[in-house]
Every structure is written in C-alpha cells, then in structure tokens.
Amino acid sequence: MSNPHRATAAEPIRPAPDSPDELAEIRLARVALTWLAEPGTWSVYRLTNEYGPVDALDRLLAGDVPDRRLRTAVAARLAAGNPREVAAAAIAHTERLGARIVVPEDGEWPSQVRDLERLSLPGADRKIDQETAPPLAIWVRGQWPLAETLDRAVAVVGARAASPYGGYVATELGYGLADRGWTVVSGGAHGIDAAAHRGALNAGGLTVAVLACGVDRPYPVGNSSLFDRIVESGLLISEWMPGAEPLRHRFLIRNRLIAAATAGTVLVEAAARSGATQTLRRALAINRPAMVVPGPVTSAMSVGAHELLREHPRTRLVTGLPHVLEEVGRIGADLAPLARAPRQPRDLLDEESALVLEALPRRGTLGPDELAARAGLDVRHTLRKLALLEDLDLIVRRDGGYAIAAPSSRPTTIAP
C-alpha cells in the first residue's frame, strides 16, 4: 500500500541564507525539530518543506499542526526541556567534540538523500516502515566534506554474526571498492559492516559509518578502535544529536539513509529476519542498484539474502568487485568480464589436431597408420598434426609409436 505519511510535494528550492546569523538560526531550528520528533517523521519534514525550518518550529511549538499524533508527541517531549535550549546545548557540544552539523542549506549536504521523498515500502504497516522521510540534519565527525565523500559511494551491509566466508567477501569488496576510488558505507556493526570498513581502511580509501546513536558514543563499543580509525581517515555520521542512545528502532531508521546516500547497496550475508535486508529493500524502493552475494544453501546466514534474490526481480546476484562495479559504474565502461574456465592447451587446437589427440588411447601407444585410420585422416596429415601435438607437450614418442603425455610433463593452463 502507499505510504500515508509520504510527502505530497518535493522540497521547494529555497534561496541560500543571506547571513551567517540566518544560517545559524536555521541550523538551530533543524536541530530542535530533530529532537522533537524522530528522524524520518513525514509530518515534520512536510511542515519544514512548506514553511521553512524556523517557522515550522514555531508552528509546532504553538500546536498549529493538523497531525494530532504529532501534537501529542511534541507535548510529551516539551516536558523534558525547551527545544531551542536543547538545540543550542547540542550545537555547543558538537563543536566541543570537533564535529559539525550539516543541514540542507550547507554546501556539503548530500543532495541524493532527497530521493527518500519517493520511498514507499509495499505493505508497510509498521510506523518504522512508514516514517521514511529524508533527514533534517546530519551530525558529522571527520574532516572530509560530506557531499564529496558520498559522491561515489557503495554500501556494503550484512549479518553481525558473519561467517568466515562472509567476512572474507566483505573485506575483499571493501578493499577493492576503496582501491578503485569508491567510498565504502556501512553501519559500523560487528561482522560484515566491520569487515567492509576495515577492507576500505586497509586499502587507504574512504569509509563512512552511519550510526544509530550520537557520534560521540559510537556503537558497538567493541568496535571503538575501528571508529577511531574511521574518524581519522573517513567519517562517522548520524541523524541523532550527541548523547543519543542506540535504541533498537533507530537502526531501521538509519538504514534508509545508508540506502539513499549511496549509488548502490551490496548485501553480503543476512539471516531470515536480518535488519540488513531492510536496507536492501529501501534501496529497491528508491530504484538504487540492489546486489546480493550468494552463500551456501546450508548457511542460516544467507537465508535472507537468498530470499531477496527470489522475491525481487531487480536484485542482482554479484560474486565480486567486477560485478558490483558493473552495477554502479559508468554505463559501458565498467562491464564485468565473462566468467571463463582456465584455458587448456588443447583448447587452442584446430579440428584435425584434436581428432588425432582424441584417437590416442588413454594408455599405451599407437603408430601413425593406426592413428590416421582412427582419426579419419590420411597419414601425411596425421604426421604433421602429431608433430604439432608433440611440440605442445601433449604427446610423446614411445616404442615406435605415440602416447599421451603424463599430466606432470605438460602445461595445465595457458595465460589469456
């Protein structure tokens, strides 16, 4: 069914703020709005589009909004503090952390996240699947410009309880993508996420961890050293202000941003009810390339991935970096090479030489006359082909006749 909360019109193009003071006021309003309602709330996003963030905040605080559920939620939130004071404290805390708050009015805002305006999940009956609006603000730790970092980015996501196979694949994809100049985006979790981040870092490339909590308290704690590395050579980003806890529902809210901020999403491993499958479903809903790495049919960690391949015709099976680059790269320029078995010396033989070789018994020898008769060729032709086969180390002379060479004495493959 269609999303009843979905915005009815695209965000209007607004003139750039006239002064730093005006931009500061807009930033404070967006932070306050983010605190009053969870990121992704359509009614707040729609209100902000229509009136601008400053007026939208005023209307929300005055109760001048048609959404009764939103009015109730805001009234409850107001019991915890004054939104403008909370926002000012969050901005000050962000500056002390050496982080920053990026808003749509900034030059480094990633415009592609606006595609979430058309995100509508079929059959969505949970609030978490309905409230999928674009972000109002993004907290950033790290020195790289956000829009530039996400300009060429691929998401690599998957199971926390990854198998050795999944960890290997994710590491290889992370390394290969970073080595080709792509930013690797994931959620910073254990398992597939961490492997993809580490692969990118080991390649000396960029990686972005999208968090479901404040950028000052990255989760899980066990990945603290990984997050430190990411801050040094990549970005930690979040839609929640510093201090926000990693609540369960926030991971699903976060997943839509991973899908929208990247050129495509690769699912490496996922159990039947894995949250990582929801990231891929959101990528499909906004027509981003959605890729799945197959796993063993006996592995519980690949059940969800395989089901997505069965259910959605637009999901693409990928087995490595060339396939991923073909999906997200330049049309006609990043095609994956066709899978081929290693070429054998006999693959280069002409038809008559192949007939002579096939005429030889698996064991024992035959003379030229017998070989000519078995191959259906005259003796002269047969002798010429025997000389060629001998030069290729496919046959040897023995006891006045010819025999197939032992495997150890002939080349097994030929360079392409």
PEDAPE-V246912 format. One line per field, one symbol per residue. phi: phi as a letter, one per 20 degrees, with the letter a starting at -180 (. if undefined). psi: psi as a letter, one per 30 degrees, with the letter a starting at -180 (. if undefined). A space follows every 10 residues. Layout:
phi: ???
psi: ???
//
This chain:
phi: .fefeffebf ffedffgfbg ffffffffff ffffffbggn ffffffffff dnffffffff femecfffff gffffffffe qegfffffff fffgfffmdb ddcgfefeff ffffffgdfb egmfcegfee ecfffeacec dpeffffffe fccceccrff efegffffff fffgfffffe neeedbdmff nfgfffgfgf ffemdebcde edbffecgce ffdgffffff ffcabdcbed fgnfeefgff fffffffgfe edfacddeba fgdfffffff fffffdmegc ccefcffeef fdgfffffff edgefdfcdr ggfffffdef fnddfffffc fgfegffeff ffffffffff ffcnccegff ffffemcfff ffffffffff femecceblm cccfffgfdc febcff
psi: lljffkkfll kkjklkkfle eeeeeeeeee eeeeeekkkf jeeeeeeeee fleeeeeeee ffghkfjeee eeeeeeefff lkeeeeeeee eeeeeefgal kklfflfgkj fffffffgjj kkgjfkeffe ihlllflkkk klfkkeeeeg eikkkjlake ikleeeeeee eeeeeeeefg gkkkkaggll beeeeeeeee effgakkkkj lgalffikkl efgeeeeeee eegbkkllfk lkfklileff eeeeeeeeef flflkkjekk lehkfffeee eeeefghlkj kkklakffkf fgeeeeeeee ejffkkkkga eeeeeeefak kffhkkkkkk lkklefffkl eeeeeeeffk lflalkleee eeeefgllee eeeeeeeeee eggfllkkhg aklkkkefgl kelkk.
//
